[in-house]
Amino acid sequence: MKTKNLTLAVVLICYFGFGTLNAFAQSSDTAQVSINYSNTQGVFSDYLFSTVAGPYSDPNAVALSKAAGFKFMEIGFEMTIPPNPNDSTQYNFSALDFSINEIINQGMEPYIVFQQPITQPTNLADYATYIKNVIRHYTQGWNSGYYYNLKAVRWGNEPDGPGFWQGTQQEFFDTYAAVSNVVKSLDSTIIIDAYGLSVAAGWIGNARLLNPWVSNFLAYCQANNVKVDVFTFHAYNPITYYQFYSDLTLINNAIAAYPTLSNIYGVPKLGNNEWLATMGDPFSGQYSAQFDSAWIAAHDILSLSAMTAQGLTLSIRYGGTFNAPVPNCHDFLLTDCNSMGKPSYFAFKGFNMLAGDSIVQTTGSDYINFSAISGKSTDTVTLVLSNFDALTYLNRFEPDTSLSAWTDYNKYVATFGAPDDYEFARIAVNNLPWTSDNIKVLHYLVDDNNDLNLVNTSAFGGTSNLSFTAAMAAPAVHVFKIFKESATGIDVQSNQHNYVTIFPNPSNGKFNLVVATQNEVKGKQSQIEIYNVLGECIYKSLILNPQSLIDISSQPKGIYFYRITNEQHLIGNGKIVIQ
């Protein structure tokens, strides 16, 4: 993704998904956030919690990504296409094997990126065989390979922009068809991500129009029975409303016309596999200080929340945890020269707490200065807020008013008025089922002084409608954990033949666990998982006896949450405390 000046969308205010634009009903300094606990809208896609390997080498990088809660890691590789793709001796998998095994050993899943040639290969059949054999190496053991469950691959990168494709549009589509056909013939369950459009839409006068590459590609795939599962685009802009929100309406409307284009999803899903507020120093030529600040952290979560509200399935921010040491480190990564997380790293760690949650209807976002997104799991609501100030950012970091970001900001103001700047958030959580239980709220903060630090703990009596106000100066990211407290540490499920007792609670970290199950689940394997307040699993074990000792005394003092299952059936869950 490089500099783009495609001037192309009527500002279409079509909101779908689970985020609702509500900026213009807000008071001037207080954002009004409303969560409807009883209204869930699917589950967050695992591919939202993806990151990228590279472009530099850091031995700590994969572990850092895992610690931040990322689930998938995109891994690109450079391999000379063999003159004879059927000759296994002409493949060198050593570098890619090392990277993929490291990702898998850390408990993450690899997401392989095939480098797009700059022109159409002379022999498409040979090129397709090369693609097939790389996948076979990791899924069928080909060429001393592995038997991994590879879920997704990516092909294509900005053929609509300069530098990455020098052939015709037709040649690009034909090359993609050869790749898609061979992948699906090998394993139809592998998700194909294509094709990394450099820009989705642009201004023509006051109208915002879709890049014609979108409609042409979709029509080609339909006419030739070529499958695409996730249609991906790129975006770089500090003003999030258009490129990260309303443009997705245009793309969604286009792909909705093709209900059978994906053999997995029907209508292709939407993804963004390269995005950021602005270019990093390899392209800008200078180190940009905002990447080391909460400004980019707030923009990252604002952008991701806006895209998720429009149904985004896959997200990969450009720049993960693979930085280089001094003097060769770069600005746009989530970590610094010493493998230490920047504010953006901790902002993603907070957002990634939503992984596995059901999406809860949440209103209050304007997707230019402020966003709110929430999910729920058993007896817990996670709310993530991002507070950004677009005008202050532009004045401080991009003062040249001829830049495209200023065009977007000025058009937003002309259409909607100046966006509000928020100093507080009034948060209402409605339709809670916790009328007889105490409720606790943990407030975590990411800004220039806090690395997802716990800054406040509040307790409330049982209620169906909880509300509270939090201060939130921009730029910052806020994470709230709202959960039902268990006063006894005993959780009895609705079927009273199942019960779980943990005692003493609180303790010094050593707990006695007693589990009794009803007859139909006896003899089946139960397990316990324990999570800290950041949603990280710190203990996991099979339960081999009705009574056992759980020792987590090596963990810091604080609140932990346990979950006990028996072959996917929830047996018990609750809270334990180390003091």
C-alpha positions as CSV (number, residue, x, y, z in Angstrom):
1,M,0.0,0.0,0.0
2,K,1.6,3.2,-1.1
3,T,0.5,6.8,-1.7
4,K,-3.0,6.9,-3.3
5,N,-4.7,9.8,-4.9
6,L,-7.7,8.0,-6.4
7,T,-10.4,10.7,-6.3
8,L,-13.5,8.8,-6.1
9,A,-19.0,7.7,-2.7
10,V,-21.9,9.7,-2.2
11,V,-21.8,9.9,1.5
12,L,-24.1,7.0,2.0
13,I,-25.4,6.8,5.6
14,C,-26.4,3.2,5.5
15,Y,-25.6,1.6,8.9
16,F,-25.7,-2.1,9.3
17,G,-24.0,-4.5,11.6
18,F,-24.1,-4.0,15.3
19,G,-22.7,-0.5,15.6
20,T,-25.0,2.5,15.4
21,L,-24.0,6.1,14.6
22,N,-25.2,8.2,17.4
23,A,-22.8,11.1,17.7
24,F,-25.3,13.9,17.0
25,A,-27.5,13.1,20.0
26,Q,-24.6,13.4,22.4
27,S,-24.0,16.3,24.8
28,S,-20.9,18.3,23.9
29,D,-18.5,16.7,26.3
30,T,-20.1,13.4,27.3
31,A,-20.5,10.5,25.1
32,Q,-23.6,8.4,25.7
33,V,-22.9,4.7,25.5
34,S,-25.7,2.2,25.7
35,I,-25.3,-1.6,25.8
36,N,-28.3,-3.8,25.4
37,Y,-27.2,-7.0,27.2
38,S,-30.2,-9.0,25.8
39,N,-29.5,-8.2,22.1
40,T,-26.6,-10.2,20.8
41,Q,-25.7,-10.2,17.1
42,G,-23.4,-13.2,16.4
43,V,-19.9,-13.8,17.7
44,F,-16.7,-11.9,17.0
45,S,-14.8,-13.5,14.2
46,D,-11.5,-15.1,15.3
47,Y,-9.9,-13.5,12.3
48,L,-10.5,-10.0,13.8
49,F,-7.7,-10.9,16.3
50,S,-5.0,-11.3,13.7
51,T,-1.5,-9.8,13.4
52,V,1.4,-10.0,11.0
53,A,4.8,-11.6,11.2
54,G,7.7,-9.4,10.0
55,P,8.9,-7.4,8.2
56,Y,11.8,-7.5,10.6
57,S,13.4,-10.1,12.9
58,D,12.7,-10.2,16.6
59,P,13.1,-13.5,18.5
60,N,10.5,-12.3,21.0
61,A,7.9,-11.3,18.5
62,V,5.7,-14.3,18.3
63,A,5.5,-14.6,22.1
64,L,4.7,-10.9,22.3
65,S,1.9,-11.4,19.9
66,K,0.5,-14.3,21.8
67,A,0.7,-12.4,25.1
68,A,-1.3,-9.6,23.5
69,G,-4.1,-12.1,22.7
70,F,-3.7,-12.4,18.9
71,K,-5.1,-15.6,17.5
72,F,-3.8,-15.7,13.9
73,M,-0.5,-14.5,12.5
74,E,-0.1,-13.6,8.8
75,I,3.2,-15.0,7.5
76,G,4.7,-14.0,4.1
77,F,7.7,-15.7,2.6
78,E,10.1,-15.3,-0.3
79,M,10.6,-18.5,-2.3
80,T,11.8,-18.7,-5.8
81,I,9.2,-20.4,-7.9
82,P,10.8,-23.7,-9.0
83,P,11.4,-24.1,-12.8
84,N,9.9,-27.6,-12.3
85,P,7.2,-27.2,-9.6
86,N,6.8,-31.0,-9.5
87,D,10.4,-31.5,-8.4
88,S,10.5,-31.5,-4.6
89,T,14.2,-30.9,-4.5
90,Q,13.7,-27.4,-6.0
91,Y,11.8,-26.2,-2.9
92,N,13.4,-24.7,0.2
93,F,11.0,-24.6,3.1
94,S,13.5,-24.1,5.9
95,A,12.7,-20.4,6.7
96,L,9.0,-20.8,6.3
97,D,9.0,-24.0,8.4
98,F,10.8,-22.3,11.2
99,S,8.3,-19.4,11.2
100,I,5.2,-21.5,11.0
101,N,6.4,-23.9,13.7
102,E,7.1,-21.1,16.0
103,I,3.6,-19.6,15.5
104,I,2.0,-23.0,16.1
105,N,4.2,-23.7,19.1
106,Q,3.0,-20.5,20.7
107,G,-0.6,-21.6,20.3
108,M,-1.5,-19.3,17.4
109,E,-2.5,-20.2,13.9
110,P,-0.5,-19.4,10.8
111,Y,-2.1,-17.5,7.8
112,I,0.1,-18.0,4.8
113,V,0.6,-15.1,2.3
114,F,1.6,-16.0,-1.2
115,Q,3.7,-13.3,-2.8
116,Q,2.0,-12.0,-5.9
117,P,4.2,-12.0,-9.0
118,I,4.5,-8.6,-10.7
119,T,3.2,-10.0,-14.0
120,Q,1.2,-13.0,-15.1
121,P,3.4,-16.2,-15.0
122,T,4.2,-17.6,-18.4
123,N,2.7,-21.0,-17.4
124,L,-0.3,-20.6,-15.1
125,A,-0.6,-24.4,-14.6
126,D,3.0,-24.5,-13.3
127,Y,2.4,-21.6,-11.0
128,A,-0.8,-23.2,-9.7
129,T,1.2,-26.4,-9.0
130,Y,3.7,-24.4,-7.0
131,I,0.9,-22.9,-4.9
132,K,-0.6,-26.4,-4.4
133,N,2.6,-28.0,-3.3
134,V,3.3,-25.3,-0.7
135,I,-0.1,-26.0,0.9
136,R,0.5,-29.7,0.6
137,H,3.7,-29.4,2.5
138,Y,1.8,-28.0,5.5
139,T,-1.4,-30.0,5.3
140,Q,-0.5,-33.4,3.6
141,G,3.1,-33.9,4.7
142,W,4.5,-33.4,1.1
143,N,8.2,-33.0,0.9
144,S,8.9,-34.0,4.5
145,G,6.2,-31.6,5.6
146,Y,3.4,-31.5,8.2
147,Y,-0.2,-32.3,8.8
148,Y,-1.4,-29.0,10.1
149,N,-5.0,-27.7,9.8
150,L,-4.3,-24.7,7.6
151,K,-7.5,-22.6,7.7
152,A,-6.7,-19.6,5.4
153,V,-4.3,-18.3,2.8
154,R,-3.9,-14.9,1.2
155,W,-3.1,-14.0,-2.4
156,G,-2.9,-10.6,-4.1
157,N,-1.6,-7.2,-3.2
158,E,-2.8,-3.9,-4.6
159,P,-3.0,-4.7,-8.3
160,D,-4.9,-1.4,-8.7
161,G,-2.0,0.7,-7.5
162,P,1.5,1.3,-8.8
163,G,4.4,-1.0,-8.1
164,F,2.8,-4.4,-7.4
165,W,1.2,-5.4,-10.7
166,Q,2.4,-4.4,-14.2
167,G,0.1,-6.6,-16.2
168,T,-3.5,-6.0,-17.3
169,Q,-6.5,-6.3,-15.1
170,Q,-7.6,-9.4,-17.1
171,E,-4.2,-11.0,-16.6
172,F,-4.5,-10.4,-12.9
173,F,-7.9,-11.9,-12.7
174,D,-6.8,-15.0,-14.7
175,T,-3.8,-15.5,-12.4
176,Y,-6.1,-15.2,-9.3
177,A,-8.4,-17.8,-10.9
178,A,-5.6,-20.3,-11.3
179,V,-4.7,-19.8,-7.6
180,S,-8.3,-20.1,-6.3
181,N,-9.1,-23.1,-8.4
182,V,-6.1,-25.1,-7.3
183,V,-6.6,-24.2,-3.6
184,K,-10.2,-25.2,-3.7
185,S,-9.5,-28.4,-5.6
186,L,-7.0,-29.4,-3.0
187,D,-9.1,-28.5,0.0
188,S,-12.4,-26.6,-0.4
189,T,-12.5,-25.7,3.3
190,I,-9.4,-23.4,3.1
191,I,-10.5,-19.8,3.2
192,I,-9.1,-17.7,0.4
193,D,-8.4,-14.0,1.1
194,A,-8.2,-11.8,-2.0
195,Y,-7.0,-9.5,-3.2
196,G,-5.8,-6.6,-1.1
197,L,-7.3,-3.7,-3.0
198,S,-5.2,-0.6,-2.5
199,V,-8.1,1.8,-2.1
200,A,-11.8,1.0,-1.9
201,A,-13.4,4.3,-2.8
202,G,-12.6,7.9,-3.4
203,W,-14.1,11.4,-4.1
204,I,-15.4,12.6,-7.4
205,G,-16.6,16.1,-6.4
206,N,-18.9,15.5,-3.5
207,A,-19.7,12.0,-4.4
208,R,-17.8,9.0,-3.0
209,L,-17.6,6.2,-5.5
210,L,-16.4,2.6,-5.4
211,N,-13.2,1.7,-7.1
212,P,-14.2,-0.1,-10.4
213,W,-11.8,-2.9,-9.7
214,V,-14.3,-4.1,-7.1
215,S,-17.2,-4.7,-9.4
216,N,-15.0,-5.9,-12.2
217,F,-13.3,-8.6,-10.0
218,L,-16.6,-9.8,-8.5
219,A,-18.2,-10.0,-12.0
220,Y,-15.2,-11.9,-13.3
221,C,-15.4,-14.5,-10.5
222,Q,-19.1,-14.9,-10.9
223,A,-18.8,-15.4,-14.7
224,N,-16.0,-17.9,-14.4
225,N,-17.1,-19.8,-11.3
226,V,-14.0,-18.6,-9.3
227,K,-14.3,-18.7,-5.6
228,V,-13.4,-15.9,-3.2
229,D,-14.2,-16.2,0.5
230,V,-12.9,-12.9,2.0
231,F,-12.7,-9.8,-0.1
232,T,-10.0,-7.6,1.2
233,F,-9.0,-4.0,0.9
234,H,-6.4,-1.6,2.4
235,A,-6.8,1.7,4.1
236,Y,-4.4,4.5,5.4
237,N,-6.0,7.6,6.8
238,P,-6.1,9.3,10.2
239,I,-9.8,10.3,9.4
240,T,-11.6,7.0,10.0
241,Y,-15.2,7.8,9.0
242,Y,-14.9,7.2,5.3
243,Q,-12.1,4.7,4.6
244,F,-12.8,2.6,7.8
245,Y,-16.6,3.0,8.0
246,S,-18.8,4.3,5.3
247,D,-16.7,3.0,2.4
248,L,-17.5,-0.5,3.8
249,T,-21.1,0.1,3.1
250,L,-20.3,0.5,-0.6
251,I,-18.2,-2.7,-0.6
252,N,-20.8,-4.7,1.3
253,N,-23.5,-3.6,-1.2
254,A,-21.3,-4.7,-4.1
255,I,-20.5,-8.2,-2.7
256,A,-24.1,-8.8,-1.5
257,A,-25.1,-9.2,-5.2
258,Y,-23.0,-12.4,-5.3
259,P,-24.6,-14.9,-2.9
260,T,-22.7,-18.0,-4.1
261,L,-19.3,-16.6,-4.7
262,S,-17.9,-18.3,-1.6
263,N,-18.4,-22.0,-1.2
264,I,-17.9,-21.4,2.6
265,Y,-19.9,-18.3,3.4
266,G,-22.1,-17.8,0.3
267,V,-21.7,-14.1,0.1
268,P,-18.0,-13.3,0.6
269,K,-17.0,-11.8,3.9
270,L,-15.2,-8.5,4.2
271,G,-11.6,-8.1,5.3
272,N,-8.9,-5.5,5.6
273,N,-5.4,-7.0,5.7
274,E,-3.4,-3.8,5.7
275,W,-4.4,-0.6,7.5
276,L,-3.0,2.2,9.6
277,A,-3.4,5.9,10.2
278,T,-0.5,6.8,8.0
279,M,2.6,5.4,6.3
280,G,5.6,4.3,8.4
281,D,9.1,5.6,8.0
282,P,10.1,3.1,5.3
283,F,7.8,5.0,3.0
284,S,7.6,8.5,4.6
285,G,11.4,8.7,5.0
286,Q,11.2,10.0,8.5
287,Y,10.4,8.6,12.0
288,S,6.9,9.7,13.0
289,A,6.6,10.3,16.8
290,Q,2.8,9.7,16.9
291,F,3.4,5.9,16.4
292,D,5.0,5.9,19.9
293,S,2.0,7.6,21.5
294,A,-1.6,7.0,22.5
295,W,-2.7,8.9,19.3
296,I,-2.1,5.9,17.2
297,A,-3.4,3.5,19.8
298,A,-6.7,5.4,19.9
299,H,-6.8,5.6,16.1
300,D,-6.1,1.8,15.8
301,I,-9.1,0.8,18.1
302,L,-11.4,3.5,16.6
303,S,-10.6,2.1,13.1
304,L,-11.0,-1.5,14.0
305,S,-14.3,-0.8,15.9
306,A,-15.7,1.1,13.0
307,M,-14.8,-1.7,10.5
308,T,-16.2,-4.4,12.9
309,A,-19.4,-2.5,13.1
310,Q,-19.7,-2.9,9.3
311,G,-19.3,-6.6,9.5
312,L,-15.6,-6.9,9.0
313,T,-14.4,-10.6,9.4
314,L,-10.6,-10.2,9.1
315,S,-8.3,-7.5,10.3
316,I,-4.5,-7.2,10.0
317,R,-3.0,-3.9,11.1
318,Y,0.1,-3.0,9.1
319,G,2.9,-3.6,11.6
320,G,2.9,-6.1,14.4
321,T,5.5,-7.0,17.1
322,F,8.4,-7.7,14.7
323,N,10.6,-4.6,15.1
324,A,14.4,-4.4,14.7
325,P,16.9,-3.4,17.3
326,V,18.7,0.0,17.4
327,P,19.8,1.5,15.1
328,N,17.5,-0.2,12.6
329,C,14.1,-0.1,14.4
330,H,11.1,1.5,12.8
331,D,8.2,3.6,13.8
332,F,5.0,1.8,12.7
333,L,5.3,-1.4,14.7
334,L,3.4,-2.3,17.9
335,T,6.7,-2.7,19.8
336,D,9.8,-0.5,20.2
337,C,13.5,-1.2,19.6
338,N,13.7,-3.1,22.8
339,S,10.7,-5.5,22.2
340,M,8.6,-3.4,24.6
341,G,5.0,-2.7,23.8
342,K,3.9,0.8,22.7
343,P,0.5,2.1,23.6
344,S,-0.9,0.5,20.5
345,Y,0.3,-2.9,21.7
346,F,-1.6,-2.5,24.9
347,A,-4.7,-1.1,23.1
348,F,-4.8,-4.3,21.0
349,K,-4.3,-6.4,24.1
350,G,-7.4,-4.7,25.5
351,F,-9.5,-5.1,22.3
352,N,-8.4,-8.8,22.0
353,M,-10.3,-9.4,25.3
354,L,-13.4,-9.5,23.1
355,A,-12.2,-12.8,21.4
356,G,-14.7,-15.5,21.7
357,D,-17.4,-13.2,23.0
358,S,-20.9,-12.7,21.6
359,I,-21.4,-9.3,20.0
360,V,-23.7,-7.1,22.1
361,Q,-25.7,-4.2,20.6
362,T,-23.8,-1.0,21.5
363,T,-24.6,2.5,20.5
364,G,-22.8,5.8,21.0
365,S,-20.1,5.8,18.3
366,D,-19.5,8.5,15.7
367,Y,-16.5,6.7,14.1
368,I,-14.4,9.8,13.7
369,N,-13.7,10.8,17.3
370,F,-15.2,8.1,19.4
371,S,-16.1,4.4,19.2
372,A,-17.8,1.9,21.6
373,I,-17.9,-1.9,21.1
374,S,-18.8,-4.6,23.5
375,G,-19.1,-8.4,23.9
376,K,-20.3,-10.8,26.5
377,S,-19.3,-14.2,27.8
378,T,-20.7,-16.0,30.8
379,D,-21.5,-13.4,33.4
380,T,-19.1,-10.9,31.9
381,V,-19.4,-7.9,29.6
382,T,-16.3,-6.4,28.0
383,L,-16.6,-2.8,26.7
384,V,-13.9,-1.2,24.7
385,L,-13.9,2.6,24.1
386,S,-11.6,4.7,22.0
387,N,-11.4,8.5,22.4
388,F,-9.7,10.3,19.6
389,D,-9.6,13.9,18.5
390,A,-9.3,14.1,14.7
391,L,-8.8,17.8,14.4
392,T,-6.2,18.0,17.1
393,Y,-4.4,15.1,15.5
394,L,-4.4,16.7,12.0
395,N,-3.2,20.1,13.4
396,R,-0.4,18.4,15.4
397,F,0.8,15.7,13.0
398,E,-0.5,16.6,9.5
399,P,-0.8,20.4,9.3
400,D,-0.7,20.6,5.5
401,T,-4.3,21.2,4.7
402,S,-3.8,20.0,1.1
403,L,-3.5,16.4,2.3
404,S,-6.3,13.9,1.6
405,A,-7.0,13.6,5.3
406,W,-8.1,17.2,5.5
407,T,-10.3,16.7,2.5
408,D,-12.1,13.9,4.4
409,Y,-12.3,15.9,7.6
410,N,-13.7,18.9,5.8
411,K,-16.3,16.9,3.9
412,Y,-17.4,15.2,7.2
413,V,-17.9,18.6,8.8
414,A,-19.8,20.0,5.8
415,T,-22.1,17.0,5.9
416,F,-22.5,16.4,9.7
417,G,-21.0,19.4,11.5
418,A,-17.9,19.4,13.6
419,P,-17.6,16.2,15.7
420,D,-17.8,16.5,19.4
421,D,-14.8,16.2,21.6
422,Y,-15.4,14.0,24.7
423,E,-14.1,14.3,28.2
424,F,-16.5,11.8,29.8
425,A,-18.5,8.7,28.9
426,R,-21.9,7.9,30.4
427,I,-22.3,4.2,30.1
428,A,-25.6,2.4,30.5
429,V,-25.8,-1.4,30.5
430,N,-29.4,-2.4,30.1
431,N,-31.4,-5.6,30.5
432,L,-28.9,-7.3,32.8
433,P,-30.0,-10.6,34.4
434,W,-28.1,-9.8,37.6
435,T,-30.8,-8.3,39.8
436,S,-29.9,-10.5,42.7
437,D,-26.1,-10.4,42.4
438,N,-23.4,-7.9,43.2
439,I,-21.8,-6.3,40.1
440,K,-18.2,-5.2,39.8
441,V,-16.7,-2.9,37.2
442,L,-13.0,-2.9,36.4
443,H,-11.7,0.0,34.4
444,Y,-8.4,-0.4,32.4
445,L,-6.7,2.5,30.7
446,V,-4.3,2.8,27.8
447,D,-2.8,6.3,27.3
448,D,0.7,7.8,27.3
449,N,1.1,6.9,31.0
450,N,-0.9,3.7,31.4
451,D,-0.2,0.3,29.7
452,L,-3.7,-1.2,30.1
453,N,-3.4,-0.5,33.8
454,L,-6.3,-1.0,36.2
455,V,-7.2,2.5,37.2
456,N,-10.5,2.0,39.0
457,T,-12.7,-0.7,40.6
458,S,-16.4,0.0,41.3
459,A,-19.0,-2.2,43.0
460,F,-22.8,-2.0,42.5
461,G,-25.8,-3.8,43.9
462,G,-27.8,-6.1,41.7
463,T,-29.8,-4.4,39.0
464,S,-31.1,-4.9,35.5
465,N,-30.0,-1.4,34.4
466,L,-26.5,-0.3,35.4
467,S,-25.1,3.1,34.6
468,F,-22.0,5.0,35.5
469,T,-19.8,7.8,34.2
470,A,-16.0,7.7,33.5
471,A,-13.6,10.4,32.7
472,M,-11.7,9.9,29.4
473,A,-9.4,12.6,28.0
474,A,-8.3,12.0,24.4
475,P,-6.3,10.2,23.1
476,A,-6.9,7.1,25.1
477,V,-8.4,3.6,25.0
478,H,-10.6,2.3,27.8
479,V,-11.5,-1.3,28.6
480,F,-14.3,-2.1,31.1
481,K,-14.8,-5.5,32.5
482,I,-18.4,-5.7,34.0
483,F,-19.2,-8.9,35.7
484,K,-21.4,-10.6,38.2
485,E,-19.8,-11.3,41.5
486,S,-20.1,-14.7,43.3
487,A,-19.9,-14.1,47.0
488,T,-19.4,-17.7,48.0
489,G,-17.2,-19.1,45.3
490,I,-19.8,-21.8,44.7
491,D,-21.6,-22.0,41.4
492,V,-24.6,-24.3,41.1
493,Q,-26.1,-24.7,37.6
494,S,-29.8,-24.8,36.9
495,N,-29.7,-28.6,37.0
496,Q,-28.9,-29.0,40.7
497,H,-27.3,-32.4,40.2
498,N,-24.2,-30.5,38.9
499,Y,-22.3,-28.4,41.3
500,V,-18.9,-26.9,41.8
501,T,-17.3,-25.9,45.1
502,I,-14.0,-24.0,45.4
503,F,-12.7,-23.3,48.9
504,P,-11.2,-21.5,50.7
505,N,-12.1,-18.4,48.6
506,P,-10.2,-16.1,48.9
507,S,-7.0,-18.0,49.5
508,N,-3.3,-17.7,49.1
509,G,-3.6,-19.3,45.6
510,K,-4.2,-22.9,46.7
511,F,-7.8,-23.9,46.3
512,N,-9.7,-27.2,46.9
513,L,-12.0,-28.1,44.0
514,V,-15.0,-30.3,44.4
515,V,-17.0,-31.3,41.3
516,A,-20.2,-33.4,41.3
517,T,-21.9,-34.1,38.0
518,Q,-25.2,-35.5,37.0
519,N,-25.4,-39.1,35.8
520,E,-25.4,-38.5,32.1
521,V,-22.0,-36.7,32.2
522,K,-20.3,-39.0,34.6
523,G,-17.4,-40.8,33.1
524,K,-16.8,-38.0,30.6
525,Q,-13.7,-35.8,30.8
526,S,-14.0,-32.5,32.6
527,Q,-11.5,-29.7,32.6
528,I,-11.0,-26.4,34.4
529,E,-9.6,-23.2,32.9
530,I,-8.7,-20.2,34.9
531,Y,-8.3,-16.7,33.5
532,N,-6.9,-13.5,34.8
533,V,-8.8,-10.2,34.5
534,L,-7.2,-9.5,31.1
535,G,-8.8,-12.7,29.7
536,E,-5.5,-14.6,29.6
537,C,-5.7,-18.3,30.4
538,I,-3.2,-18.9,33.3
539,Y,-4.2,-22.4,34.2
540,K,-5.8,-25.3,32.4
541,S,-6.1,-28.9,33.6
542,L,-8.1,-32.1,33.3
543,I,-10.2,-32.9,36.4
544,L,-9.3,-36.5,37.3
545,N,-10.9,-36.8,40.7
546,P,-14.1,-35.5,42.4
547,Q,-11.8,-33.5,44.7
548,S,-8.5,-32.0,43.7
549,L,-6.1,-29.2,44.6
550,I,-5.7,-26.2,42.3
551,D,-2.4,-24.4,42.9
552,I,-2.0,-21.0,41.2
553,S,0.0,-19.4,44.1
554,S,2.6,-18.3,41.6
555,Q,0.2,-15.8,40.1
556,P,-0.1,-12.2,41.4
557,K,-2.8,-11.3,44.0
558,G,-6.1,-10.4,42.5
559,I,-9.3,-11.6,40.9
560,Y,-9.4,-14.7,38.6
561,F,-12.3,-16.4,36.8
562,Y,-12.7,-20.2,36.4
563,R,-14.7,-22.2,33.9
564,I,-15.4,-25.9,34.2
565,T,-16.7,-27.9,31.2
566,N,-17.5,-31.5,30.5
567,E,-17.3,-32.2,26.7
568,Q,-18.4,-28.8,25.7
569,H,-21.1,-28.6,28.5
570,L,-20.7,-25.9,31.1
571,I,-20.6,-27.4,34.5
572,G,-19.7,-24.4,36.6
573,N,-18.0,-21.0,36.5
574,G,-17.3,-18.2,38.9
575,K,-14.7,-16.0,40.5
576,I,-11.8,-16.8,42.9
577,V,-9.5,-14.4,44.7
578,I,-5.8,-14.6,45.6
579,Q,-5.0,-12.4,48.6
